[in-house]
Amino acid sequence: MKQYRITVNGKSYDVTVEELNGVARSAPSAYAAPAAQHSPQPTVAPAAAVAATPIAPIAEPAAAAPANGGTVATVKAPMPGTVIAFKVIVGQQVKRGDVLLLLEAMKMENEIVAPQDGTVAALRVPASAAVNTGDALVDLA
């Protein structure tokens, strides 16, 4: 077990970290008390080891025939949010204004549309991914 002191917004907290099978985990406490208090902190032992779940990478698309003269246009997130669902698949032909995906931002579903005609070359993020403004979402060829 290792002991650390972490300061958040000017308050110091004592944290105990236990290493199991080469994976460092923090021991959760019943409450987060500032380190300046000298009362004993109750801790709760972890119930089970955390299993690392690998995330499957998005498959690279097959070479699609460019419908717009050979250039690739990347559709970027206009605002931070969460990708709810894609409305297209790789290889699908789209027209300007077709809905590519739904992006939830501030409890609203926003339709992200194709800026030009083309073929969907790649879906750059998985569904349910959190994105920031300017993150690449879809490639159109």
Backbone torsions as a table, in degrees:
resi	resn	phi	psi	omega
1	MET	NA	141.8	178.0
2	LYS	-122.3	143.7	179.8
3	GLN	-107.9	134.1	177.4
4	TYR	-131.9	152.3	172.6
5	ARG	-115.1	123.0	-178.0
6	ILE	-116.7	135.4	178.5
7	THR	-109.0	123.8	179.1
8	VAL	-126.8	121.7	-179.9
9	ASN	50.7	41.5	176.3
10	GLY	83.3	-4.1	178.1
11	LYS	-106.4	134.8	-179.9
12	SER	-96.0	139.4	179.3
13	TYR	-129.2	138.7	175.0
14	ASP	-90.8	133.4	-178.4
15	VAL	-128.1	135.5	175.7
16	THR	-108.6	128.2	-178.7
17	VAL	-118.5	130.0	179.3
18	GLU	-111.7	136.4	179.6
19	GLU	-102.6	121.1	179.3
20	LEU	-121.6	125.2	177.4
21	ASN	51.9	39.1	177.3
22	GLY	79.1	3.9	-179.8
23	VAL	-114.1	119.1	179.8
24	ALA	-76.7	132.7	178.0
25	ARG	-135.8	145.2	176.6
26	SER	-89.8	143.3	177.4
27	ALA	-83.7	117.5	-178.5
28	PRO	-67.2	144.9	177.4
29	SER	-108.0	158.6	-178.4
30	ALA	-66.5	-28.2	175.4
31	TYR	-153.1	156.9	179.8
32	ALA	-100.5	101.5	-179.7
33	ALA	-101.5	142.1	176.5
34	PRO	-60.3	149.2	-177.1
35	ALA	-66.7	-21.0	-178.2
36	ALA	-67.3	-23.5	177.8
37	GLN	-76.5	145.2	-178.1
38	HIS	-106.0	16.9	177.4
39	SER	-82.7	148.8	-179.9
40	PRO	-66.6	142.2	179.0
41	GLN	-99.5	120.7	175.1
42	PRO	-71.2	141.9	176.9
43	THR	-123.1	153.9	179.5
44	VAL	-113.5	128.5	-179.7
45	ALA	-72.2	141.0	178.7
46	PRO	-63.7	141.8	-175.8
47	ALA	-79.0	-39.7	-176.9
48	ALA	-149.3	157.7	178.6
49	ALA	-71.5	145.4	179.5
50	VAL	-81.6	125.4	179.0
51	ALA	-89.8	126.2	178.2
52	ALA	-76.0	121.0	180.0
53	THR	-102.0	113.8	179.5
54	PRO	-69.2	145.5	178.4
55	ILE	-96.4	126.1	-178.9
56	ALA	-70.9	130.0	179.3
57	PRO	-70.4	154.3	177.1
58	ILE	-75.1	129.5	-177.1
59	ALA	-65.7	139.7	176.2
60	GLU	-70.8	135.9	-177.1
61	PRO	-74.4	155.3	173.8
62	ALA	-71.0	156.1	-178.9
63	ALA	-61.5	118.2	-179.9
64	ALA	-97.0	148.2	178.9
65	ALA	-73.5	117.0	-178.9
66	PRO	-63.0	129.4	179.9
67	ALA	-96.0	-5.4	-175.1
68	ASN	-120.6	34.0	175.2
69	GLY	88.0	16.5	175.1
70	GLY	93.2	-1.3	179.2
71	THR	-92.9	155.3	177.9
72	VAL	-112.6	125.5	176.6
73	ALA	-104.8	130.8	178.2
74	THR	-102.1	123.2	176.1
75	VAL	-86.0	124.1	-176.7
76	LYS	-109.5	157.3	179.8
77	ALA	-68.6	125.6	179.4
78	PRO	-79.6	-12.4	-177.3
79	MET	-158.4	160.6	174.6
80	PRO	-70.9	145.0	179.7
81	GLY	177.0	-163.9	-179.5
82	THR	-124.4	130.3	177.1
83	VAL	-70.6	120.0	-179.5
84	ILE	-85.4	-51.8	-177.1
85	ALA	-161.1	147.8	172.9
86	PHE	-90.6	141.9	178.6
87	LYS	-105.4	3.2	179.6
88	VAL	-133.2	166.0	174.8
89	ILE	-125.8	162.7	179.1
90	VAL	-62.7	132.8	179.8
91	GLY	95.9	-9.6	-177.9
92	GLN	-77.3	137.9	174.6
93	GLN	-79.0	136.1	177.5
94	VAL	-130.7	153.1	175.8
95	LYS	-106.7	158.3	177.4
96	ARG	-55.9	129.0	179.5
97	GLY	95.1	-10.0	176.6
98	ASP	-67.3	142.4	179.7
99	VAL	-73.3	125.2	178.4
100	LEU	-93.5	-42.1	-177.2
101	LEU	-160.5	166.7	174.5
102	LEU	-108.1	131.6	-179.6
103	LEU	-120.9	120.2	178.1
104	GLU	-88.6	125.7	177.5
105	ALA	-142.7	125.8	179.0
106	MET	54.2	47.6	176.2
107	LYS	65.4	18.4	177.5
108	MET	-123.7	141.3	175.8
109	GLU	-90.4	121.4	-178.9
110	ASN	-111.0	131.4	177.0
111	GLU	-84.7	125.4	175.8
112	ILE	-99.9	120.8	-172.2
113	VAL	-108.3	161.7	178.5
114	ALA	-72.0	129.8	179.8
115	PRO	-78.9	-12.7	-177.6
116	GLN	-157.9	168.7	174.1
117	ASP	-70.8	150.5	177.0
118	GLY	168.2	-169.1	178.0
119	THR	-117.3	136.3	178.5
120	VAL	-68.2	114.8	-178.3
121	ALA	-93.2	-32.7	-178.1
122	ALA	-161.3	144.2	168.9
123	LEU	-100.9	111.9	-168.5
124	ARG	-83.2	-14.8	178.6
125	VAL	-134.4	153.9	176.3
126	PRO	-80.0	160.1	174.0
127	ALA	-62.3	147.4	-178.1
128	SER	75.1	10.9	177.9
129	ALA	-80.4	141.6	173.0
130	ALA	-85.5	131.6	-177.9
131	VAL	-126.3	157.1	176.3
132	ASN	-108.3	166.2	177.5
133	THR	-56.7	129.8	177.4
134	GLY	90.5	-4.6	177.6
135	ASP	-70.4	141.2	179.1
136	ALA	-70.6	133.1	-179.1
137	LEU	-112.1	-51.8	-175.2
138	VAL	-140.5	140.4	173.3
139	ASP	-103.3	131.8	175.7
140	LEU	-114.0	131.7	178.3
141	ALA	-108.1	NA	NA
